[in-house]
Amino acid sequence: MLGPPPFILPWIGPEIMPLLDPKDPFFAKPWVRWATAGAPLAWGAMELALGNPGWALMFLAAGAYAAWALILSGK
């Protein structure tokens, strides 16, 4: 047996921390959750309007993930 992969620390366990944790006290205020989701969405729309589809895709995907994790998932 080789043991656990090196990225799993034995004192933490195999749990994976979420990228955006809606239970974190930082996201307790609704305006913070909306701003965290809205800022990358707005930036992605601006990048798309300026003709940069690659950057637009990255920011829109980040904003969509933030909106799902912080607003739509209901956690």
Backbone as CSV, one residue per row, in Angstrom:
resi,resn,N_x,N_y,N_z,CA_x,CA_y,CA_z,C_x,C_y,C_z
1,MET,0.852,-1.185,0.000,0.000,0.000,0.000,0.889,1.236,0.000
2,LEU,0.621,2.136,-0.903,1.437,3.338,-1.027,1.008,4.456,-0.093
3,GLY,-0.167,4.386,0.460,-0.654,5.445,1.331,-1.488,6.452,0.552
4,PRO,-1.967,7.478,1.244,-2.832,8.457,0.582,-2.034,9.335,-0.380
5,PRO,-2.714,9.898,-1.350,-2.026,10.824,-2.252,-1.447,11.991,-1.468
6,PRO,-0.403,12.615,-1.973,0.274,13.662,-1.201,-0.579,14.902,-0.951
7,PHE,-1.664,15.102,-1.726,-2.473,16.295,-1.518,-3.490,16.131,-0.405
8,ILE,-3.639,14.925,0.144,-4.541,14.707,1.274,-3.697,14.691,2.545
9,LEU,-3.867,15.712,3.344,-3.105,15.802,4.586,-3.783,14.942,5.648
10,PRO,-3.036,14.139,6.372,-3.654,13.198,7.311,-4.437,13.883,8.427
11,TRP,-4.068,15.081,8.856,-4.778,15.733,9.950,-6.008,16.491,9.451
12,ILE,-6.159,16.644,8.130,-7.339,17.307,7.589,-8.345,16.281,7.096
13,GLY,-7.891,15.242,6.459,-8.776,14.222,5.938,-9.002,14.395,4.450
14,PRO,-9.762,13.498,3.850,-9.952,13.522,2.401,-11.024,14.497,1.928
15,GLU,-11.632,15.296,2.846,-12.661,16.230,2.421,-12.055,17.287,1.516
16,ILE,-12.811,17.678,0.527,-12.365,18.721,-0.380,-13.088,20.013,-0.015
17,MET,-12.322,21.052,0.229,-12.927,22.335,0.546,-13.562,22.916,-0.714
18,PRO,-14.753,23.478,-0.585,-15.355,24.103,-1.762,-14.610,25.386,-2.119
19,LEU,-14.649,25.732,-3.385,-14.001,26.956,-3.837,-14.659,28.174,-3.203
20,LEU,-15.963,28.198,-3.183,-16.734,29.248,-2.519,-17.655,28.570,-1.507
21,ASP,-17.426,28.822,-0.235,-18.218,28.195,0.811,-19.317,29.148,1.246
22,PRO,-20.583,28.863,0.926,-21.657,29.780,1.319,-21.865,29.860,2.827
23,LYS,-21.300,28.915,3.579,-21.428,28.942,5.038,-20.375,29.819,5.703
24,ASP,-19.423,30.314,4.941,-18.391,31.180,5.488,-19.027,32.487,5.965
25,PRO,-18.611,33.004,7.122,-19.204,34.258,7.620,-19.036,35.447,6.671
26,PHE,-18.042,35.400,5.809,-17.844,36.492,4.854,-19.050,36.644,3.938
27,PHE,-19.703,35.536,3.598,-20.838,35.559,2.681,-22.180,35.621,3.404
28,ALA,-22.197,36.039,4.655,-23.450,36.110,5.410,-24.373,37.206,4.892
29,LYS,-23.812,38.293,4.402,-24.627,39.405,3.911,-25.012,39.142,2.451
30,PRO,-26.278,39.333,2.105,-26.707,39.073,0.722,-25.984,39.930,-0.311
31,TRP,-25.684,41.170,0.014,-25.031,42.030,-0.981,-23.634,41.531,-1.311
32,VAL,-22.971,40.878,-0.362,-21.634,40.327,-0.632,-21.744,39.147,-1.600
33,ARG,-22.757,38.297,-1.388,-22.955,37.173,-2.304,-23.278,37.660,-3.712
34,TRP,-24.160,38.649,-3.812,-24.530,39.183,-5.127,-23.352,39.883,-5.791
35,ALA,-22.553,40.611,-5.023,-21.393,41.297,-5.604,-20.341,40.290,-6.062
36,THR,-20.159,39.210,-5.300,-19.190,38.186,-5.668,-19.591,37.494,-6.969
37,ALA,-20.872,37.335,-7.187,-21.332,36.728,-8.434,-21.438,37.759,-9.560
38,GLY,-21.854,38.967,-9.230,-22.106,39.977,-10.249,-20.863,40.590,-10.858
39,ALA,-19.809,40.750,-10.077,-18.598,41.396,-10.589,-17.974,40.617,-11.751
40,PRO,-17.740,39.312,-11.625,-17.174,38.609,-12.788,-18.148,38.514,-13.959
41,LEU,-19.464,38.472,-13.681,-20.428,38.456,-14.780,-20.393,39.766,-15.555
42,ALA,-20.315,40.879,-14.835,-20.234,42.183,-15.495,-18.926,42.316,-16.268
43,TRP,-17.841,41.844,-15.679,-16.548,41.918,-16.361,-16.546,41.035,-17.608
44,GLY,-17.160,39.884,-17.522,-17.258,39.009,-18.682,-18.089,39.628,-19.795
45,ALA,-19.160,40.321,-19.429,-19.969,41.010,-20.444,-19.166,42.124,-21.099
46,MET,-18.361,42.832,-20.296,-17.531,43.891,-20.858,-16.491,43.311,-21.819
47,GLU,-15.858,42.209,-21.426,-14.871,41.567,-22.298,-15.512,41.092,-23.599
48,LEU,-16.725,40.574,-23.506,-17.428,40.131,-24.702,-17.747,41.318,-25.613
49,ALA,-18.154,42.429,-25.023,-18.458,43.628,-25.804,-17.211,44.199,-26.462
50,LEU,-16.057,44.013,-25.832,-14.804,44.514,-26.397,-14.176,43.546,-27.399
51,GLY,-14.804,42.406,-27.599,-14.322,41.469,-28.608,-13.279,40.489,-28.131
52,ASN,-13.289,40.163,-26.860,-12.337,39.197,-26.295,-13.104,37.969,-25.788
53,PRO,-13.451,37.047,-26.674,-14.307,35.933,-26.249,-13.641,34.975,-25.263
54,GLY,-12.332,34.819,-25.319,-11.653,33.922,-24.384,-11.749,34.416,-22.952
55,TRP,-11.407,35.681,-22.741,-11.518,36.266,-21.405,-12.976,36.317,-20.966
56,ALA,-13.867,36.621,-21.901,-15.288,36.675,-21.567,-15.771,35.321,-21.065
57,LEU,-15.370,34.257,-21.729,-15.786,32.923,-21.324,-15.293,32.586,-19.923
58,MET,-14.044,32.931,-19.637,-13.496,32.630,-18.307,-14.231,33.401,-17.211
59,PHE,-14.467,34.694,-17.425,-15.137,35.491,-16.391,-16.605,35.121,-16.269
60,LEU,-17.269,34.838,-17.389,-18.672,34.435,-17.313,-18.818,33.079,-16.618
61,ALA,-17.875,32.175,-16.856,-17.917,30.879,-16.168,-17.686,31.052,-14.670
62,ALA,-16.740,31.908,-14.300,-16.484,32.161,-12.869,-17.702,32.796,-12.215
63,GLY,-18.325,33.744,-12.896,-19.523,34.383,-12.353,-20.691,33.424,-12.250
64,ALA,-20.838,32.553,-13.243,-21.916,31.568,-13.199,-21.711,30.591,-12.045
65,TYR,-20.469,30.168,-11.837,-20.187,29.271,-10.705,-20.467,29.970,-9.381
66,ALA,-20.050,31.230,-9.258,-20.286,31.972,-8.019,-21.777,32.155,-7.785
67,ALA,-22.524,32.461,-8.832,-23.971,32.624,-8.681,-24.614,31.312,-8.258
68,TRP,-24.178,30.210,-8.851,-24.746,28.921,-8.471,-24.384,28.569,-7.023
69,ALA,-23.116,28.749,-6.668,-22.664,28.332,-5.329,-23.232,29.213,-4.221
70,LEU,-23.352,30.509,-4.472,-23.716,31.431,-3.401,-25.188,31.833,-3.396
71,ILE,-25.865,31.762,-4.550,-27.222,32.288,-4.615,-28.237,31.189,-4.960
72,LEU,-27.985,30.444,-6.015,-28.984,29.532,-6.555,-29.052,28.178,-5.864
73,SER,-27.961,27.729,-5.244,-27.952,26.381,-4.669,-28.798,26.272,-3.409
74,GLY,-29.086,27.381,-2.759,-29.940,27.363,-1.577,-29.286,26.833,-0.320
75,LYS,-27.969,26.829,-0.272,-27.278,26.308,0.916,-27.131,27.378,1.945
